[in-house]
Structure formats: C-alpha cells, structure tokens
Amino acid sequence: MTKPIGWCATWLPLIKVAQAICHFIVIIMFLDGRAQWYVYNAIFIFSFLALFFSFFTILLRFFELTDLHVMSFNFAAMLLNFLLMGICLAFSGLLIWDICNMRYGPSKIRYHERLAPANIGQDAWIRRCVVAATSLLLAGILYLITYLKLRGYAASVNQ
C-alpha cells in the first residue's frame, strides 16, 4: 500500500527534500580540498549518509513500510532526527570556528594538514566553508522542526 501522490506535497517530504538539498550543497562544496583537514572528510561522509537517510525515510513513509517490531517508526525517526540535528549543529559550529581561524591567516590553522588547493585559493575556500556551515545550520534547524513535528504527531496519536 502506498500513500496518495498528493502526500509528496505535505510538510514531511518537503522538509526531507530540503534537508537533502542542504547536504547535497555541502557535498558539492567539499568535493575539492577536503584533504586539508580530516574534519572536512568527516563532514563530507556524514552529508552522504544524511542525504541517504532523508530519501530513505521518504520512501519508507510513502510505501508505508513503517512497521518496526522493537519500537514505533515515529519514535525511531524522532531519535534519528534529534541525533542528526545535533551532529549538523556541531559540524556547523566547528566550521564557524575554523572559518574564524582561517581569516587570521595560516599561523592560526596549523591543525590543517595542507593549505587550500591552489586552484581554489584561501579566500574561495573560506567562502565554501561559509556556504557549507550555513547549509549544515539550516539542515540542523530542519531536523529540529521535523523532530518537533513528529513529537507533536506522536503525542496526538497516543491520546
């Protein structure tokens, strides 16, 4: 059994697609130059996993494959959304800290293994990090909205 096609225009699929777009932007920004610092690779891999999670949950809900025997699907989705929100906000904060350090020159970023790629340049890399931090911040806010909406939905179902 599947949901009607109009379900794709409701709040949950639209928020999940917005989350996926945010993570896709991060992936694009970190395609080049992520070898500078291992955290960039961690953010890159995390964005791939979160992108998969966003589309996977849309498919599970659309095809109504939400029967978990251990716990309710909404509770599992709430936990994952809360976890992803925390990781997104932590990575965004880490990138903001890194951006602030990069603005003061190479002496402040000795924790980077390499300098920015020559074809990108330091200033362009800082702008890429700003875009990635903003996308992660927005994704974190969207995960928070999803968590709160699912929590409200779970509370209304239990009453």
C-alpha positions in Angstrom: 0.0 0.0 0.0 1.2 3.5 -0.7 0.2 7.0 0.2 -1.6 9.1 -2.4 0.6 11.1 -4.7 -0.5 14.3 -3.1 1.3 13.2 0.1 4.6 14.2 -1.5 3.5 17.9 -1.2 2.9 17.7 2.6 5.3 19.0 5.2 7.3 15.9 5.9 8.5 15.1 2.4 9.2 18.7 1.6 11.3 19.2 4.7 13.2 15.9 4.0 13.9 17.1 0.4 15.1 20.5 1.8 17.4 18.6 4.2 18.7 16.5 1.3 19.4 19.7 -0.7 21.3 21.2 2.2 23.5 18.1 2.4 24.0 18.0 -1.4 25.3 21.6 -1.2 27.8 20.5 1.5 28.9 17.6 -0.7 29.4 19.9 -3.6 31.4 22.4 -1.5 33.7 19.7 -0.2 34.4 17.8 -3.4 37.7 19.6 -3.7 40.0 20.4 -0.9 38.7 18.2 1.8 42.1 16.6 2.3 43.2 19.7 4.2 41.7 18.5 7.4 40.2 15.2 8.5 37.1 17.0 9.8 36.2 18.1 6.2 36.2 14.4 5.2 34.0 13.5 8.2 31.5 16.2 7.2 31.6 15.0 3.6 30.9 11.4 4.6 28.2 12.5 7.1 26.5 14.5 4.4 26.3 11.4 2.2 24.8 9.4 4.9 22.3 12.1 5.9 21.3 12.5 2.3 20.6 8.8 2.0 18.7 8.9 5.3 16.5 11.7 4.1 15.5 10.0 0.9 15.2 6.6 2.6 12.7 7.9 5.2 10.6 9.5 2.5 10.5 6.1 0.6 9.7 4.2 3.8 6.8 6.5 4.6 5.5 6.7 1.1 5.3 2.9 0.7 4.1 2.6 4.3 6.9 0.3 5.4 7.0 1.7 8.9 6.3 -1.5 10.9 9.2 -1.9 13.4 8.9 -4.6 16.0 11.3 -3.1 18.5 9.8 0.5 18.7 7.5 2.7 16.7 8.8 4.1 13.5 7.9 7.6 14.6 10.0 7.2 17.8 12.9 5.9 15.8 12.6 8.8 13.3 12.4 11.2 16.2 15.6 9.8 17.7 17.5 9.9 14.3 16.3 13.4 13.6 17.4 14.6 17.0 20.8 12.9 16.5 21.3 14.3 13.0 20.3 17.8 14.3 23.0 17.6 17.0 25.6 16.4 14.5 24.7 19.1 12.0 24.8 21.9 14.6 28.1 20.6 16.0 29.7 20.4 12.5 28.3 23.8 11.7 29.8 25.3 14.9 33.1 23.6 14.1 33.2 25.1 10.6 32.4 28.5 12.0 35.3 28.2 14.4 37.5 27.0 11.6 36.4 30.0 9.4 37.2 32.4 12.2 40.7 30.9 12.5 41.3 30.9 8.7 40.5 34.6 8.5 43.5 35.3 10.7 46.0 33.6 8.4 48.0 30.3 8.2 49.5 30.7 11.6 46.1 30.1 13.2 45.3 26.9 11.2 48.3 24.8 12.0 45.8 21.9 12.7 45.2 21.8 8.9 47.3 19.2 7.2 47.5 21.2 4.0 46.8 24.6 2.6 43.8 25.3 0.5 44.1 23.9 -3.1 45.9 26.2 -5.5 43.0 26.1 -8.0 40.6 27.3 -5.3 42.6 29.7 -3.1 42.3 30.5 0.5 39.6 33.2 0.2 37.4 31.0 -2.0 37.9 28.1 0.4 36.7 30.3 3.2 33.6 31.1 1.2 33.0 27.4 0.5 33.2 26.7 4.2 30.7 29.6 4.9 28.3 28.0 2.5 28.8 24.6 4.0 28.4 25.9 7.6 25.2 27.7 6.6 23.8 24.6 4.9 24.6 22.5 7.9 23.0 25.1 10.2 19.9 25.1 8.0 19.8 21.3 7.9 20.1 21.2 11.7 17.1 23.6 12.0 15.1 21.5 9.6 15.9 18.4 11.6 14.7 20.2 14.7 11.5 21.2 13.0 11.0 17.6 11.9 11.7 16.3 15.4 9.2 18.7 17.0 6.5 18.0 14.4 6.9 14.2 14.8 6.9 14.6 18.6 3.6 16.5 18.3 2.2 13.9 16.0 3.2 11.1 18.3 1.6 12.9 21.3 -1.6 13.3 19.4 -1.7 9.7 18.3 -1.1 8.5 21.9 -4.1 10.5 23.3 
